[in-house]
Amino acid sequence: MVNGLRISLRRYVLWSLLSLATIVIVLFSIQSSDSFFDGMDGMLRNTMVRAAQSAELDNSNHAQILDLHVYANYDDLPDEIKQSFPQDSFTPFALKKNINKPNWLTRPTWAHFALMVTLGNGETRYVSQTFRAPPPEDYKKFRINHVVYSAAVGVIALISFSVALLFLMRSVSRPIESLQCWAASLDEKELDKPIPEFRYKELNALAAIIHGSLQNVRTTLNREREFVNHASHELRTPIAVIRSSAALLHRVIDSGNTKGNNALARVDHASKTMADLTETLLWLGRNEETALPKENVDLKAMVEALSQDLMYLLSGKDVNVQLDLSECALLLPKTASEIVIGNVIRNAYQHTQQGNVAITLSGATLTVLNEEEGLEQGENASLSITPNSGLDGGFGIGLKLIDKLCAKLEWGYSHKKIITQDTQGGLGGMDSSAKGYSVVLTLK
């Protein structure tokens, strides 16, 4: 079968069986017609042989038995027989026939038959018979010859087989379609209901396998969801202890202890990141279908505050942050907005070691573009953006998390990976190029 070809199983079986039945019926119809004529020729040949052997010729070397004419010499045969069969065409006991039939649907107008018989004493006799169609007034009003009859029987047999096959396919395909609809409608609620009956035990076994597999998947997902929720809840307490202890240490450690303050700052930043991630996982793992409470949110102020709070992620990095924010106030769930926007900015800061981060707010659309510098390429290296290209490392994990958050909030979200292209080629002057991600977030 051609690669990529898709065909319905029901149509494949239906047309295959119909084609096979058509071939078989046509072959048997042809065989039936040939057998009929072979039988008629055999009967006529035997009758002619017996007539030649038993006939007593008169003085003109001729005898007639019913409509069979027996002659001793070829020259004595009627002219129409001699015109149809030359003398050199005769062989002993081989029936010769010449039938004038305008077409296979009509009755023959005339037919000539002849046979040469060699007797035991060495004599040769010729037997002939001529059939002619009766006058038109003697025709039956409705007549079907054997060929038409065989064809009609074959067509009726094919139609009967097709009808039976359609009923059979219908009785088989309906349970399969029911199984397909049932499998497509399975969800957490349907999994708790008993498996319906699909008439055939093979389909029932398949339904049981599908049901069991989905139950296993649901069990695994519930286990993972419970683990994340429990782990997130349990992490809250040690994170709170770490942050409070870090705040206490800020007061205790001398400001002149640079190494101690740097280590304490790293602990504080890591604990803050863990706290944000824990809150995000907890909020994402909730199974609340009700809408979140909304309030008027100043997006510009929120983006500025989140960007400033996350500046610690750029500590020690050569990164230039550019803010281009327009005034915008929307009715949004505030906590959820802070989680999503904070994750977008955190990803850009955390995964940019050297380069630029541009944060633009235009109306309800937030665009965060980070460009990582450092790859050496041709002098005329240029930036291109590839939609949804392969995500690598932690950036990909962060973007997937944002994707789930936006899906739950029904916000518009897209990300593109920036790649470098050497437009010059060759080994010209070297220049630093850039790579990174562009994230576009539409809040509503």
C-alpha positions in Angstrom: 0.0 0.0 0.0 1.2 3.5 -0.8 2.9 5.2 2.1 0.7 7.8 3.7 -2.5 6.4 2.0 -5.5 6.5 4.4 -8.5 4.4 3.6 -11.6 3.4 5.6 -11.4 -0.2 6.8 -15.1 -0.7 6.1 -14.8 0.5 2.5 -11.7 -1.5 2.0 -13.4 -4.7 3.1 -16.6 -3.9 1.2 -14.9 -3.1 -2.1 -12.5 -6.1 -1.8 -15.4 -8.5 -1.3 -17.5 -7.0 -4.0 -14.6 -7.1 -6.5 -13.9 -10.8 -5.5 -17.6 -11.7 -5.8 -17.9 -9.9 -9.2 -14.9 -11.8 -10.6 -16.2 -15.2 -9.3 -19.8 -14.6 -10.6 -18.6 -13.5 -14.0 -16.2 -16.5 -14.4 -19.0 -18.9 -13.3 -21.5 -17.3 -15.7 -19.0 -17.7 -18.6 -18.3 -21.3 -17.5 -22.0 -22.0 -17.3 -22.7 -20.6 -20.8 -19.7 -22.5 -22.3 -20.8 -25.7 -20.5 -24.3 -25.4 -21.9 -23.1 -25.0 -25.5 -20.5 -27.8 -25.1 -23.3 -30.1 -23.8 -25.5 -29.3 -26.8 -22.7 -29.8 -29.2 -21.8 -33.2 -27.6 -25.4 -34.4 -27.8 -25.7 -33.3 -31.5 -22.4 -35.0 -32.4 -23.4 -38.3 -30.8 -26.8 -38.2 -32.5 -25.1 -37.6 -35.9 -22.7 -40.5 -35.3 -25.5 -42.9 -34.5 -27.5 -41.6 -37.5 -24.5 -42.2 -39.8 -23.9 -45.7 -38.4 -27.6 -46.8 -38.6 -28.8 -45.1 -41.8 -29.4 -47.1 -45.0 -28.6 -45.1 -48.0 -30.9 -45.1 -51.1 -29.8 -45.2 -54.7 -28.8 -41.6 -54.6 -26.5 -42.3 -51.6 -28.7 -40.3 -49.3 -30.7 -41.0 -46.2 -32.8 -38.8 -43.9 -33.4 -39.5 -40.2 -35.7 -36.8 -38.8 -33.9 -33.6 -39.8 -30.5 -35.2 -40.2 -29.3 -35.9 -43.7 -26.7 -38.6 -44.3 -24.5 -38.6 -47.5 -21.9 -41.0 -48.8 -19.9 -38.4 -50.6 -18.9 -34.8 -49.9 -20.1 -33.7 -53.3 -23.7 -34.8 -52.5 -23.9 -32.4 -49.6 -26.2 -29.3 -50.0 -24.5 -26.3 -51.5 -25.0 -24.2 -48.4 -23.2 -26.9 -46.3 -20.3 -27.0 -48.8 -20.1 -23.2 -48.8 -19.8 -23.2 -45.0 -17.4 -26.1 -44.7 -14.7 -26.9 -47.3 -13.9 -30.6 -47.8 -10.3 -30.3 -46.5 -11.6 -28.8 -43.2 -13.4 -32.1 -42.2 -11.7 -34.5 -39.8 -13.4 -37.7 -38.5 -15.9 -37.2 -35.7 -15.2 -33.5 -35.4 -18.4 -31.4 -35.4 -18.4 -28.5 -37.7 -20.8 -25.6 -37.1 -21.5 -22.2 -38.6 -24.1 -20.1 -36.8 -25.3 -16.8 -38.1 -26.1 -14.6 -35.1 -26.5 -10.8 -35.6 -25.6 -10.1 -32.0 -25.4 -12.0 -28.7 -28.8 -10.7 -27.5 -30.8 -12.0 -30.5 -31.7 -15.4 -31.7 -29.6 -16.9 -34.6 -31.2 -16.6 -38.0 -29.8 -19.9 -39.3 -27.2 -22.5 -38.2 -25.3 -25.2 -40.2 -23.9 -28.3 -38.6 -21.9 -31.1 -40.3 -19.9 -34.1 -39.2 -17.7 -36.7 -41.1 -18.0 -40.3 -39.7 -15.7 -43.2 -40.5 -17.5 -46.5 -40.3 -16.0 -49.8 -39.2 -15.8 -51.1 -42.8 -13.8 -48.1 -43.9 -16.6 -46.2 -45.5 -17.0 -42.4 -44.9 -20.3 -40.7 -44.5 -21.2 -37.1 -44.0 -24.1 -36.0 -41.8 -25.6 -32.5 -42.0 -28.3 -30.5 -40.2 -29.6 -27.1 -40.9 -31.6 -24.9 -38.5 -33.5 -21.8 -39.5 -35.4 -19.3 -37.4 -39.1 -19.6 -37.5 -41.3 -16.9 -39.1 -41.7 -13.7 -37.1 -45.3 -14.6 -36.3 -44.2 -17.8 -34.6 -41.8 -15.9 -32.2 -42.8 -15.8 -28.6 -43.6 -12.3 -27.4 -40.9 -12.5 -24.8 -37.9 -14.7 -25.3 -34.5 -14.8 -23.4 -31.7 -16.7 -24.9 -29.3 -18.7 -22.8 -26.5 -16.0 -22.8 -28.8 -13.3 -21.6 -30.3 -15.6 -19.1 -26.8 -16.5 -17.7 -25.9 -12.8 -17.5 -29.2 -11.9 -15.7 -28.6 -14.7 -13.2 -25.1 -13.4 -12.6 -26.3 -9.9 -12.0 -29.1 -11.0 -9.7 -26.5 -13.1 -7.8 -24.1 -10.1 -7.5 -26.9 -7.8 -6.3 -28.0 -10.4 -3.7 -24.4 -10.8 -2.5 -24.0 -7.0 -2.4 -27.2 -6.6 -0.3 -26.1 -9.4 2.1 -22.6 -7.9 2.3 -24.0 -4.4 3.1 -26.1 -5.9 5.9 -23.1 -7.8 7.2 -20.9 -4.7 7.1 -23.5 -2.7 8.8 -23.9 -5.2 11.6 -20.1 -5.2 12.1 -19.4 -1.4 11.6 -22.1 -0.1 14.0 -20.5 -1.6 17.1 -17.1 -0.4 15.9 -18.5 3.1 15.5 -20.1 2.9 18.9 -16.7 1.9 20.4 -15.0 4.8 18.6 -17.6 7.3 19.9 -17.4 5.9 23.4 -13.6 6.0 23.4 -13.6 9.6 22.1 -16.0 10.7 24.9 -14.1 9.1 27.8 -13.1 11.6 30.5 -12.7 11.4 34.2 -16.5 11.2 34.8 -17.0 8.6 32.1 -14.2 6.4 33.4 -16.2 5.8 36.6 -19.2 4.4 34.6 -19.4 0.7 33.6 -18.2 -0.3 30.1 -21.1 -0.5 27.7 -21.7 -3.7 25.6 -20.5 -3.7 22.0 -22.1 -7.0 20.9 -18.9 -8.8 19.9 -16.5 -10.2 22.5 -13.4 -8.9 20.6 -14.7 -5.3 20.8 -15.6 -5.8 24.4 -12.1 -6.9 25.1 -10.7 -3.9 23.3 -13.0 -1.6 25.2 -11.7 -3.1 28.5 -8.1 -2.5 27.4 -8.8 1.1 26.5 -10.7 1.7 29.8 -8.0 0.0 31.9 -5.2 2.0 30.1 -7.0 5.3 30.7 -7.7 4.4 34.3 -3.9 3.8 34.8 -3.1 7.1 33.2 -5.6 8.9 35.4 -4.2 7.2 38.5 -0.7 8.2 37.5 -1.8 11.8 36.9 -3.6 12.0 40.2 -0.5 10.6 41.9 1.7 13.2 40.3 -0.7 16.0 41.0 -1.0 15.0 44.7 2.8 14.7 44.9 3.2 18.2 43.5 0.5 19.7 45.8 1.8 17.9 48.9 5.4 18.8 48.1 4.5 22.4 47.4 2.6 22.6 50.7 5.4 21.0 52.6 8.0 23.3 51.0 6.3 26.4 52.2 7.4 25.9 55.8 11.1 25.3 55.2 11.2 28.2 52.6 9.5 30.5 55.2 12.1 29.4 57.8 15.0 30.0 55.3 13.7 33.5 54.4 13.1 34.5 58.0 16.6 33.2 59.0 18.1 35.1 56.1 16.4 38.3 57.2 17.7 37.7 60.7 21.2 37.1 59.4 21.1 40.4 57.5 20.9 42.1 60.9 23.6 40.0 62.5 26.3 39.9 59.9 28.6 42.9 59.8 28.2 45.0 56.7 32.0 44.8 56.2 31.9 41.0 55.8 31.6 40.9 51.9 31.8 37.2 51.5 29.2 36.5 54.1 26.8 39.1 52.7 27.2 37.7 49.2 26.5 34.2 50.3 23.5 35.4 52.3 22.2 37.3 49.2 22.4 34.2 47.2 20.5 32.2 49.8 17.9 34.9 49.9 17.5 35.1 46.2 17.3 31.3 45.9 14.6 31.1 48.6 12.6 33.8 46.9 12.7 31.9 43.6 11.7 28.7 45.4 8.8 30.6 47.1 7.6 31.9 43.7 7.8 28.6 42.0 6.0 26.9 44.9 3.1 29.4 44.7 2.9 28.9 40.9 2.7 25.1 41.2 0.1 25.3 43.9 -2.0 27.7 41.9 -1.6 25.7 38.7 -2.5 22.4 40.5 -5.9 23.7 41.8 -8.9 22.1 40.2 -11.1 25.2 40.5 -13.4 25.8 37.5 -14.8 29.1 38.9 -13.4 32.4 37.6 -10.7 34.1 39.6 -11.7 37.4 41.3 -10.6 40.3 39.2 -9.6 43.9 40.1 -8.2 46.9 38.4 -4.5 46.3 37.8 -1.9 48.9 36.7 0.1 46.8 34.3 2.9 49.3 33.9 3.5 49.6 37.7 3.3 45.8 38.0 5.8 45.1 35.3 8.2 47.8 36.7 7.9 46.3 40.2 8.4 42.7 39.1 11.4 43.7 36.9 13.0 45.5 39.8 12.3 42.6 42.2 14.0 40.2 39.9 17.1 42.3 39.2 19.0 40.0 41.5 19.0 37.4 38.8 21.2 39.8 36.7 23.7 40.2 39.5 27.3 39.8 38.1 26.0 39.6 34.5 26.7 42.1 31.7 23.0 42.5 30.7 21.3 45.7 29.6 17.6 46.0 30.5 15.4 48.3 28.4 11.8 49.1 29.5 9.3 50.6 27.1 6.1 50.6 29.0 2.9 52.4 28.1 0.1 53.2 30.6 -2.4 50.4 30.8 -5.0 49.5 33.4 -7.0 46.3 33.0 -9.5 44.3 35.0 -7.4 41.1 35.8 -6.9 38.5 38.5 -4.0 40.3 40.2 -2.2 37.3 41.8 -2.4 35.2 38.6 -1.1 38.1 36.5 1.9 38.6 38.9 2.7 34.9 38.6 2.6 34.8 34.8 4.4 38.1 34.2 6.9 37.3 36.9 7.7 33.9 35.3 8.1 35.5 31.8 10.6 38.2 33.1 12.3 35.7 35.4 13.0 33.4 32.4 14.5 36.2 30.4 16.7 37.4 33.2 17.8 34.0 34.3 18.8 32.7 30.9 20.6 35.8 29.6 24.3 35.8 30.6 25.4 38.7 28.4 23.3 40.8 26.1 20.1 42.7 26.1 16.6 42.3 27.6 13.8 44.4 26.1 10.5 44.6 27.9 7.7 46.3 25.9 4.1 47.0 27.1 1.8 48.2 24.3 -1.8 48.2 25.4 -2.6 44.7 26.7 0.3 43.1 24.9 3.6 42.4 26.8 6.6 41.5 24.7 9.8 40.3 26.4 12.8 39.8 24.1 16.2 38.6 25.4 19.3 38.6 23.1 22.2 36.5 24.2 25.6 37.7 22.9 28.8 35.7 22.6 28.8 33.5 19.5 31.5 34.4 17.0 30.3 34.5 13.5 30.7 36.5 10.2 30.8 40.2 10.2 27.3 40.6 8.7 25.6 38.0 11.0 21.9 38.7 11.1 19.0 37.7 13.5 16.1 35.7 12.4 13.1 34.4 14.4 11.8 30.9 14.1 8.3 30.2 15.6 8.0 27.5 18.2 11.5 26.0 17.4 13.1 23.5 19.8 13.2 24.7 23.4 16.4 23.9 25.2 17.4 23.7 28.7 15.6 25.3 31.6 14.2 28.0 29.3 12.0 25.4 27.7 10.7 24.2 31.1 9.9 27.8 32.1 8.1 28.5 28.8 6.1 25.3 29.2 5.1 26.3 32.6 4.0 29.8 31.3 2.1 28.0 28.5 0.1 26.1 31.0 -0.6 29.2 33.1 -1.8 31.1 30.1 -4.0 28.2 28.9 -5.7 28.2 32.3 -6.2 31.9 32.2 -7.2 31.8 28.5 -4.6 34.5 27.6 -2.9 34.8 24.3 0.7 33.5 24.4 3.4 32.8 21.9 7.2 32.4 21.9 9.8 32.4 19.2 13.4 31.3 19.3 16.0 33.7 17.8 18.7 32.1 15.8 21.8 33.6 14.0 22.5 33.6 10.3 25.8 34.4 8.7 24.8 36.6 5.7 28.4 37.1 4.5 29.8 33.6 4.5 33.5 32.9 4.1 36.1 33.7 6.7 35.7 37.5 6.9 36.0 39.7 10.0 34.6 38.2 13.2 31.7 39.8 15.1 29.6 38.8 18.0 26.1 37.5 17.2 23.0 37.0 19.4 20.5 34.3 20.3 17.6 34.2 22.7 13.8 34.2 22.8 10.9 36.5 22.1 7.8 36.0 24.3 4.5 37.8 23.4 1.8 37.8 26.1 -1.7 39.2 25.5 -3.7 39.7 28.7 -7.5 39.9 28.7 
